Amino acid sequence: MRQEIRNWWEQAKKDLITAKNSSKMKDYYASAFWCQQSVEKSLKALILHKFREKFIPEHSLVRLGQKVKIPKDYLKDLKKLSPQYFLARYPDATEEMPYELYEEETVKEFIEISEKILKWIKNQLE
């Protein structure tokens, strides 16, 4: 595996650990954000692996997933996770503060989605 791909992949795995740690600390908004980041970085690792592209200025998990031909049943998961890139960070993205938007069950689902997608991507990278 090229170093550039390894860097994206390793950071994706660390971001998922951060998401889990944030959830344990009840920082659910942070967990949601790190789940999104984990999946985004893992998809970018796979794009680099498949297409040898350098810079990928895209944050839409759906578009990144479509580029790597992720299974269609995963697209609905990407649609749930993708908006967390901005919803979990910006107080003007909704009528609520980011730290008030999330509950434990929601974040638990995001972590499960992230784990499932990272597992699929790992298989693609091998």
Backbone as JSON Lines, residues from 0, in Angstrom:
{"i":0,"aa":"M","n":[0.85,-1.18,0.0],"ca":[0.0,0.0,0.0],"c":[0.89,1.24,0.0]}
{"i":1,"aa":"R","n":[0.59,2.15,-0.89],"ca":[1.36,3.41,-0.94],"c":[1.18,4.19,0.36]}
{"i":2,"aa":"Q","n":[2.22,4.94,0.73],"ca":[2.2,5.69,1.98],"c":[1.03,6.66,2.05]}
{"i":3,"aa":"E","n":[0.74,7.31,0.96],"ca":[-0.36,8.28,0.93],"c":[-1.69,7.6,1.29]}
{"i":4,"aa":"I","n":[-1.92,6.43,0.75],"ca":[-3.14,5.67,1.05],"c":[-3.13,5.24,2.51]}
{"i":5,"aa":"R","n":[-2.0,4.73,2.96],"ca":[-1.86,4.3,4.34],"c":[-2.16,5.45,5.31]}
{"i":6,"aa":"N","n":[-1.68,6.64,4.99],"ca":[-1.92,7.81,5.84],"c":[-3.41,8.09,6.0]}
{"i":7,"aa":"W","n":[-4.13,8.12,4.88],"ca":[-5.58,8.36,4.93],"c":[-6.28,7.25,5.71]}
{"i":8,"aa":"W","n":[-5.9,6.0,5.44],"ca":[-6.53,4.86,6.07],"c":[-6.28,4.85,7.59]}
{"i":9,"aa":"E","n":[-5.03,5.07,7.99],"ca":[-4.7,5.07,9.41],"c":[-5.41,6.2,10.15]}
{"i":10,"aa":"Q","n":[-5.49,7.37,9.53],"ca":[-6.19,8.48,10.17],"c":[-7.68,8.19,10.28]}
{"i":11,"aa":"A","n":[-8.25,7.53,9.27],"ca":[-9.66,7.15,9.31],"c":[-9.93,6.24,10.51]}
{"i":12,"aa":"K","n":[-9.05,5.28,10.74],"ca":[-9.22,4.36,11.87],"c":[-9.09,5.11,13.2]}
{"i":13,"aa":"K","n":[-8.15,6.04,13.29],"ca":[-7.98,6.84,14.51],"c":[-9.2,7.73,14.75]}
{"i":14,"aa":"D","n":[-9.75,8.28,13.68],"ca":[-10.95,9.12,13.82],"c":[-12.11,8.31,14.38]}
{"i":15,"aa":"L","n":[-12.23,7.05,13.99],"ca":[-13.29,6.2,14.53],"c":[-13.07,5.94,16.02]}
{"i":16,"aa":"I","n":[-11.84,5.77,16.41],"ca":[-11.53,5.62,17.85],"c":[-11.93,6.89,18.59]}
{"i":17,"aa":"T","n":[-11.62,8.04,18.01],"ca":[-11.99,9.32,18.63],"c":[-13.51,9.44,18.74]}
{"i":18,"aa":"A","n":[-14.22,8.98,17.72],"ca":[-15.69,9.0,17.76],"c":[-16.21,8.16,18.93]}
{"i":19,"aa":"K","n":[-15.63,6.99,19.1],"ca":[-16.05,6.1,20.19],"c":[-15.71,6.72,21.56]}
{"i":20,"aa":"N","n":[-14.53,7.3,21.67],"ca":[-14.14,7.94,22.92],"c":[-15.04,9.13,23.24]}
{"i":21,"aa":"S","n":[-15.38,9.9,22.22],"ca":[-16.28,11.05,22.42],"c":[-17.65,10.58,22.9]}
{"i":22,"aa":"S","n":[-18.11,9.49,22.34],"ca":[-19.4,8.94,22.75],"c":[-19.37,8.51,24.21]}
{"i":23,"aa":"K","n":[-18.29,7.86,24.6],"ca":[-18.16,7.42,26.0],"c":[-18.2,8.61,26.95]}
{"i":24,"aa":"M","n":[-17.66,9.74,26.5],"ca":[-17.63,10.95,27.33],"c":[-18.93,11.75,27.2]}
{"i":25,"aa":"K","n":[-19.89,11.22,26.43],"ca":[-21.19,11.86,26.19],"c":[-21.07,13.14,25.37]}
{"i":26,"aa":"D","n":[-19.99,13.28,24.63],"ca":[-19.83,14.38,23.68],"c":[-20.35,13.89,22.33]}
{"i":27,"aa":"Y","n":[-21.67,13.75,22.26],"ca":[-22.28,13.08,21.12],"c":[-22.11,13.86,19.82]}
{"i":28,"aa":"Y","n":[-22.14,15.18,19.88],"ca":[-21.93,15.98,18.67],"c":[-20.54,15.72,18.1]}
{"i":29,"aa":"A","n":[-19.55,15.61,18.97],"ca":[-18.18,15.34,18.52],"c":[-18.09,13.93,17.93]}
{"i":30,"aa":"S","n":[-18.76,12.99,18.55],"ca":[-18.76,11.63,18.03],"c":[-19.36,11.58,16.63]}
{"i":31,"aa":"A","n":[-20.46,12.29,16.42],"ca":[-21.1,12.32,15.1],"c":[-20.12,12.88,14.05]}
{"i":32,"aa":"F","n":[-19.45,13.96,14.4],"ca":[-18.49,14.56,13.47],"c":[-17.35,13.6,13.15]}
{"i":33,"aa":"W","n":[-16.79,12.95,14.17],"ca":[-15.65,12.06,13.92],"c":[-16.05,10.81,13.17]}
{"i":34,"aa":"C","n":[-17.3,10.37,13.33],"ca":[-17.78,9.26,12.49],"c":[-17.77,9.67,11.02]}
{"i":35,"aa":"Q","n":[-18.29,10.85,10.75],"ca":[-18.31,11.34,9.37],"c":[-16.89,11.45,8.83]}
{"i":36,"aa":"Q","n":[-15.99,11.99,9.63],"ca":[-14.61,12.15,9.19],"c":[-13.94,10.81,8.92]}
{"i":37,"aa":"S","n":[-14.21,9.85,9.76],"ca":[-13.63,8.52,9.59],"c":[-14.04,7.91,8.26]}
{"i":38,"aa":"V","n":[-15.32,8.0,7.96],"ca":[-15.8,7.42,6.7],"c":[-15.27,8.22,5.52]}
{"i":39,"aa":"E","n":[-15.26,9.53,5.62],"ca":[-14.74,10.35,4.52],"c":[-13.28,10.0,4.22]}
{"i":40,"aa":"K","n":[-12.45,9.93,5.23],"ca":[-11.04,9.64,5.02],"c":[-10.81,8.22,4.5]}
{"i":41,"aa":"S","n":[-11.63,7.28,4.96],"ca":[-11.47,5.91,4.46],"c":[-11.9,5.82,3.0]}
{"i":42,"aa":"L","n":[-12.95,6.53,2.63],"ca":[-13.36,6.55,1.22],"c":[-12.28,7.2,0.35]}
{"i":43,"aa":"K","n":[-11.66,8.24,0.86],"ca":[-10.58,8.9,0.1],"c":[-9.38,7.97,-0.04]}
{"i":44,"aa":"A","n":[-9.09,7.17,0.97],"ca":[-8.02,6.18,0.85],"c":[-8.34,5.2,-0.27]}
{"i":45,"aa":"L","n":[-9.59,4.77,-0.35],"ca":[-9.97,3.82,-1.38],"c":[-9.94,4.46,-2.77]}
{"i":46,"aa":"I","n":[-10.33,5.71,-2.87],"ca":[-10.24,6.42,-4.15],"c":[-8.79,6.52,-4.6]}
{"i":47,"aa":"L","n":[-7.9,6.86,-3.68],"ca":[-6.47,6.91,-4.01],"c":[-5.96,5.54,-4.46]}
{"i":48,"aa":"H","n":[-6.44,4.52,-3.8],"ca":[-6.04,3.14,-4.13],"c":[-6.53,2.75,-5.53]}
{"i":49,"aa":"K","n":[-7.77,3.07,-5.84],"ca":[-8.36,2.65,-7.11],"c":[-7.96,3.53,-8.28]}
{"i":50,"aa":"F","n":[-7.86,4.83,-8.05],"ca":[-7.71,5.77,-9.17],"c":[-6.41,6.57,-9.16]}
{"i":51,"aa":"R","n":[-5.62,6.45,-8.12],"ca":[-4.35,7.19,-8.0],"c":[-4.53,8.7,-8.1]}
{"i":52,"aa":"E","n":[-5.68,9.19,-7.65],"ca":[-5.9,10.63,-7.62],"c":[-5.13,11.23,-6.46]}
{"i":53,"aa":"K","n":[-4.82,12.49,-6.56],"ca":[-4.06,13.15,-5.5],"c":[-4.98,13.92,-4.56]}
{"i":54,"aa":"F","n":[-5.53,15.02,-5.0],"ca":[-6.35,15.86,-4.13],"c":[-7.83,15.59,-4.4]}
{"i":55,"aa":"I","n":[-8.58,15.37,-3.34],"ca":[-9.99,15.04,-3.48],"c":[-10.79,16.07,-2.68]}
{"i":56,"aa":"P","n":[-11.16,17.19,-3.31],"ca":[-11.86,18.26,-2.57],"c":[-13.36,18.0,-2.45]}
{"i":57,"aa":"E","n":[-13.7,16.89,-1.85],"ca":[-15.1,16.48,-1.75],"c":[-15.38,16.05,-0.32]}
{"i":58,"aa":"H","n":[-16.55,16.46,0.2],"ca":[-16.94,16.06,1.54],"c":[-18.22,15.24,1.54]}
{"i":59,"aa":"S","n":[-18.9,15.16,0.41],"ca":[-20.13,14.38,0.34],"c":[-19.79,12.89,0.35]}
{"i":60,"aa":"L","n":[-20.21,12.23,1.41],"ca":[-19.94,10.8,1.5],"c":[-20.67,10.03,0.4]}
{"i":61,"aa":"V","n":[-21.82,10.52,0.01],"ca":[-22.58,9.85,-1.05],"c":[-21.8,9.89,-2.36]}
{"i":62,"aa":"R","n":[-21.32,11.06,-2.73],"ca":[-20.56,11.16,-3.99],"c":[-19.26,10.37,-3.92]}
{"i":63,"aa":"L","n":[-18.58,10.41,-2.78],"ca":[-17.36,9.62,-2.63],"c":[-17.68,8.13,-2.72]}
{"i":64,"aa":"G","n":[-18.75,7.72,-2.07],"ca":[-19.17,6.33,-2.12],"c":[-19.54,5.88,-3.53]}
{"i":65,"aa":"Q","n":[-20.24,6.74,-4.25],"ca":[-20.6,6.4,-5.63],"c":[-19.36,6.24,-6.5]}
{"i":66,"aa":"K","n":[-18.37,7.06,-6.24],"ca":[-17.13,6.98,-7.04],"c":[-16.45,5.62,-6.89]}
{"i":67,"aa":"V","n":[-16.51,5.05,-5.7],"ca":[-15.86,3.75,-5.48],"c":[-16.85,2.58,-5.64]}
{"i":68,"aa":"K","n":[-18.05,2.91,-6.1],"ca":[-19.09,1.89,-6.32],"c":[-19.4,1.11,-5.04]}
{"i":69,"aa":"I","n":[-19.63,1.87,-3.98],"ca":[-20.01,1.24,-2.71],"c":[-21.35,0.53,-2.92]}
{"i":70,"aa":"P","n":[-21.59,-0.59,-2.25],"ca":[-22.88,-1.27,-2.41],"c":[-24.05,-0.33,-2.16]}
{"i":71,"aa":"K","n":[-25.08,-0.46,-2.97],"ca":[-26.22,0.46,-2.9],"c":[-26.87,0.5,-1.52]}
{"i":72,"aa":"D","n":[-26.89,-0.61,-0.81],"ca":[-27.52,-0.59,0.51],"c":[-26.71,0.23,1.52]}
{"i":73,"aa":"Y","n":[-25.47,0.55,1.21],"ca":[-24.67,1.42,2.07],"c":[-24.93,2.9,1.8]}
{"i":74,"aa":"L","n":[-25.48,3.21,0.64],"ca":[-25.72,4.61,0.29],"c":[-26.67,5.28,1.27]}
{"i":75,"aa":"K","n":[-27.68,4.56,1.73],"ca":[-28.61,5.16,2.71],"c":[-27.88,5.5,4.01]}
{"i":76,"aa":"D","n":[-26.91,4.69,4.37],"ca":[-26.1,4.98,5.56],"c":[-25.24,6.22,5.34]}
{"i":77,"aa":"L","n":[-24.67,6.33,4.15],"ca":[-23.86,7.51,3.84],"c":[-24.71,8.78,3.85]}
{"i":78,"aa":"K","n":[-25.96,8.66,3.42],"ca":[-26.86,9.83,3.43],"c":[-27.14,10.29,4.86]}
{"i":79,"aa":"K","n":[-27.21,9.37,5.81],"ca":[-27.41,9.74,7.21],"c":[-26.18,10.4,7.79]}
{"i":80,"aa":"L","n":[-25.04,9.88,7.43],"ca":[-23.79,10.33,8.05],"c":[-23.21,11.6,7.42]}
{"i":81,"aa":"S","n":[-23.41,11.77,6.15],"ca":[-22.78,12.88,5.43],"c":[-23.07,14.27,6.01]}
{"i":82,"aa":"P","n":[-24.32,14.59,6.37],"ca":[-24.59,15.95,6.88],"c":[-23.93,16.26,8.22]}
{"i":83,"aa":"Q","n":[-23.44,15.25,8.9],"ca":[-22.82,15.49,10.21],"c":[-21.54,16.32,10.07]}
{"i":84,"aa":"Y","n":[-21.01,16.39,8.85],"ca":[-19.82,17.22,8.59],"c":[-20.06,18.66,9.03]}
{"i":85,"aa":"F","n":[-21.26,19.18,8.77],"ca":[-21.54,20.55,9.17],"c":[-22.53,20.65,10.33]}
{"i":86,"aa":"L","n":[-23.49,19.74,10.43],"ca":[-24.49,19.82,11.51],"c":[-23.84,19.73,12.89]}
{"i":87,"aa":"A","n":[-22.81,18.9,13.01],"ca":[-22.17,18.68,14.31],"c":[-21.22,19.8,14.7]}
{"i":88,"aa":"R","n":[-20.97,20.73,13.78],"ca":[-19.97,21.76,14.08],"c":[-20.49,23.18,14.12]}
{"i":89,"aa":"Y","n":[-21.49,23.48,13.31],"ca":[-21.88,24.88,13.14],"c":[-23.19,25.21,13.84]}
{"i":90,"aa":"P","n":[-23.17,26.18,14.76],"ca":[-24.38,26.53,15.48],"c":[-25.46,27.17,14.62]}
{"i":91,"aa":"D","n":[-25.13,27.6,13.43],"ca":[-26.14,28.19,12.55],"c":[-26.64,27.2,11.48]}
{"i":92,"aa":"A","n":[-26.27,25.94,11.59],"ca":[-26.71,24.95,10.6],"c":[-28.15,24.51,10.85]}
{"i":93,"aa":"T","n":[-28.59,24.58,12.09],"ca":[-29.98,24.25,12.45],"c":[-30.44,25.26,13.5]}
{"i":94,"aa":"E","n":[-31.62,25.04,14.0],"ca":[-32.14,25.92,15.04],"c":[-31.62,25.55,16.43]}
{"i":95,"aa":"E","n":[-30.89,24.44,16.52],"ca":[-30.34,24.0,17.8],"c":[-28.82,24.08,17.78]}
{"i":96,"aa":"M","n":[-28.26,24.12,18.96],"ca":[-26.81,24.07,19.08],"c":[-26.35,22.65,18.76]}
{"i":97,"aa":"P","n":[-25.19,22.49,18.11],"ca":[-24.73,21.14,17.77],"c":[-24.69,20.19,18.97]}
{"i":98,"aa":"Y","n":[-24.24,20.65,20.11],"ca":[-24.13,19.76,21.26],"c":[-25.5,19.34,21.8]}
{"i":99,"aa":"E","n":[-26.58,20.01,21.35],"ca":[-27.93,19.65,21.78],"c":[-28.66,18.73,20.79]}
{"i":100,"aa":"L","n":[-28.09,18.54,19.62],"ca":[-28.76,17.79,18.56],"c":[-28.75,16.27,18.74]}
{"i":101,"aa":"Y","n":[-27.76,15.76,19.41],"ca":[-27.48,14.33,19.37],"c":[-27.78,13.64,20.69]}
{"i":102,"aa":"E","n":[-28.21,12.39,20.54],"ca":[-28.44,11.53,21.69],"c":[-27.62,10.25,21.52]}
{"i":103,"aa":"E","n":[-27.49,9.52,22.59],"ca":[-26.66,8.33,22.6],"c":[-27.06,7.33,21.51]}
{"i":104,"aa":"E","n":[-28.33,7.09,21.32],"ca":[-28.79,6.1,20.33],"c":[-28.43,6.51,18.91]}
{"i":105,"aa":"T","n":[-28.55,7.78,18.62],"ca":[-28.21,8.28,17.29],"c":[-26.74,8.04,17.0]}
{"i":106,"aa":"V","n":[-25.9,8.39,17.96],"ca":[-24.46,8.25,17.78],"c":[-24.06,6.77,17.74]}
{"i":107,"aa":"K","n":[-24.73,5.96,18.5],"ca":[-24.47,4.52,18.45],"c":[-24.7,4.01,17.03]}
{"i":108,"aa":"E","n":[-25.77,4.47,16.39],"ca":[-26.04,4.09,15.0],"c":[-24.93,4.59,14.07]}
{"i":109,"aa":"F","n":[-24.48,5.83,14.27],"ca":[-23.41,6.38,13.43],"c":[-22.13,5.56,13.57]}
{"i":110,"aa":"I","n":[-21.82,5.14,14.78],"ca":[-20.62,4.33,15.0],"c":[-20.76,2.99,14.29]}
{"i":111,"aa":"E","n":[-21.92,2.38,14.39],"ca":[-22.15,1.1,13.71],"c":[-22.02,1.24,12.2]}
{"i":112,"aa":"I","n":[-22.58,2.32,11.66],"ca":[-22.46,2.59,10.22],"c":[-20.99,2.72,9.84]}
{"i":113,"aa":"S","n":[-20.26,3.52,10.62],"ca":[-18.84,3.75,10.33],"c":[-18.05,2.46,10.37]}
{"i":114,"aa":"E","n":[-18.29,1.64,11.37],"ca":[-17.58,0.36,11.49],"c":[-17.87,-0.53,10.27]}
{"i":115,"aa":"K","n":[-19.12,-0.58,9.87],"ca":[-19.51,-1.41,8.73],"c":[-18.83,-0.94,7.44]}
{"i":116,"aa":"I","n":[-18.83,0.37,7.22],"ca":[-18.24,0.9,6.0],"c":[-16.72,0.74,6.02]}
{"i":117,"aa":"L","n":[-16.09,0.99,7.15],"ca":[-14.64,0.79,7.23],"c":[-14.27,-0.67,7.0]}
{"i":118,"aa":"K","n":[-15.08,-1.57,7.47],"ca":[-14.82,-3.0,7.24],"c":[-14.89,-3.31,5.74]}
{"i":119,"aa":"W","n":[-15.89,-2.76,5.05],"ca":[-16.02,-2.97,3.61],"c":[-14.8,-2.38,2.89]}
{"i":120,"aa":"I","n":[-14.4,-1.17,3.29],"ca":[-13.27,-0.52,2.64],"c":[-11.99,-1.29,2.9]}
{"i":121,"aa":"K","n":[-11.81,-1.79,4.1],"ca":[-10.61,-2.6,4.4],"c":[-10.52,-3.77,3.43]}
{"i":122,"aa":"N","n":[-11.63,-4.44,3.19],"ca":[-11.64,-5.56,2.25],"c":[-11.27,-5.12,0.84]}
{"i":123,"aa":"Q","n":[-11.66,-3.91,0.46],"ca":[-11.33,-3.4,-0.87],"c":[-9.85,-3.04,-0.99]}
{"i":124,"aa":"L","n":[-9.26,-2.63,0.11],"ca":[-7.86,-2.23,0.11],"c":[-6.9,-3.43,0.12]}
{"i":125,"aa":"E","n":[-7.4,-4.58,0.53],"ca":[-6.53,-5.77,0.62],"c":[-6.32,-6.43,-0.72]}
